């Protein structure tokens, strides 16, 4: 059995269309939307609306952890857009819908997917075709192994679309229970898995996920979210914890075989 796993697609529909080649199934761990590319400030919804220079300024403020200044820049730019009589919500949703139409069409059959923190879950049923199974706080058997899926991220100063409370996240982890492969968007709360070496900050990992790994001992814990982690693999007891990679940049899926 061969399963390909991707995360943090962020608009890379071209490589996504080939990501399932040679695999029995594709697993996607979320973050399909590209709002702002930290490596290329000309790509994404934000620069499309406000230009690459403003996108670069926002990235610089966020990287320096000057979050209030970043929010003030955003408020000013969105305020100028609001002054034109156009709703920011409708502008963002329209851009997201265009990306989702392209990305979901690129998914092979079968695909098993969960949400990332920048995704908008309420839109997914409109775009997920019959070959795509969306799971969140749920489990499914693939090739004789049980896979559990938990989507979304935890609350941060970034205030991305699908951030939930620690309690809600822990409840989904508990609902999944014992599995062979635990698939999440965010990593367990392990410093070397959570630190992004380019953004120069810790992303939020889950303590509930770490507890589940230690107590239920899945074969694998697979995740993404941290684009340039200090460590891509860490072993916790008998569990291999793997950041499957920043698919937007690499275009290469992680391969799981048994």
C-alpha positions, 0 to 999 in steps of 0.5 A, spaced: 500 500 500 502 506 498 499 513 500 502 520 498 501 525 504 501 533 502 500 539 507 500 547 506 498 546 499 497 554 498 494 554 491 499 550 488 494 546 484 499 544 478 503 540 483 497 537 486 494 534 480 500 530 480 501 528 487 497 522 487 501 519 481 503 512 483 499 512 490 493 508 492 490 514 495 492 521 497 491 524 504 491 532 504 492 535 511 490 542 509 491 549 508 489 549 501 488 557 500 494 562 499 492 568 502 500 571 503 506 568 500 512 569 505 517 567 500 514 571 494 510 577 496 507 578 489 503 571 490 496 570 494 489 574 495 493 580 499 498 582 494 492 581 489 488 586 492 493 591 495 500 590 491 507 586 493 510 592 497 504 592 502 504 584 502 512 585 504 511 590 509 506 586 512 510 580 512 516 584 515 511 586 521 509 579 522 516 576 522 518 581 527 512 580 532 510 587 531 503 584 531 499 590 533 502 594 527 501 589 522 493 589 524 493 597 523 496 596 516 491 591 515 486 595 518 488 601 514 488 597 507 481 594 508 478 601 510 481 604 504 477 598 500 471 598 504 471 606 502 469 603 495 463 600 497 465 593 496 465 588 502 471 585 504 468 579 506 465 578 499 472 580 496 475 574 500 470 569 499 470 570 492 478 569 491 477 563 496 472 560 492 476 561 485 482 557 489 478 552 491 475 550 485 481 549 482 484 546 487 479 541 489 478 539 481 486 537 482 485 532 487 485 525 485 480 519 487 481 517 492 483 523 496 482 524 504 482 531 506 482 535 513 482 543 514 488 547 515 488 553 519 487 558 513 481 554 510 474 556 510 470 549 512 463 551 510 465 552 503 468 545 502 462 541 501 461 545 495 467 543 492 469 536 494 467 531 489 465 524 490 472 522 490 474 526 496 472 524 503 473 530 508 474 528 515 475 532 522 475 529 528 473 522 525 477 516 523 477 511 516 480 505 514 485 505 508 489 499 506 487 495 513 490 501 517 486 506 521 487 513 520 484 519 524 484 526 522 483 532 526 483 539 522 484 546 524 489 550 528 489 553 535 488 561 537 494 565 535 495 573 534 494 571 526 487 570 527 486 565 521 480 563 519 479 556 522 482 557 529 479 553 535 479 553 542 484 548 546 478 545 549 475 544 542 481 541 539 482 536 545 475 534 544 476 532 536 483 528 538 479 524 543 474 523 539 479 520 534 481 515 539 486 510 538 489 509 530 495 507 526 496 514 523 494 520 526 493 526 521 493 533 523 494 540 520 498 542 526 504 539 530 504 536 537 507 541 542 514 539 541 519 545 540 523 543 535 517 541 531 514 548 532 519 553 531 519 556 524 527 557 522 525 562 517 519 566 520 523 566 526 518 564 531 514 558 534 508 556 531 502 553 536 502 546 537 497 541 540 498 539 547 492 534 547 495 531 540 502 530 544 498 527 550 494 522 545 501 520 541 504 518 548 498 514 551 495 511 544 502 510 541 500 511 533 505 508 528 505 515 525 503 522 527 503 526 520 502 534 520 504 540 516 503 547 518 510 549 520 513 551 513 521 550 515 521 547 522 527 546 526 526 538 525 522 535 520 522 528 524 522 526 532 520 520 535 516 519 541 516 513 544 514 508 538 511 514 534 514 517 528 512 524 528 513 527 521 512 534 518 510 532 511 513 538 508 511 545 505 507 542 499 507 549 496 514 550 495 516 543 494 511 540 490 513 533 493 508 529 497 511 525 503 510 517 501 507 512 506 508 505 504 506 498 508 
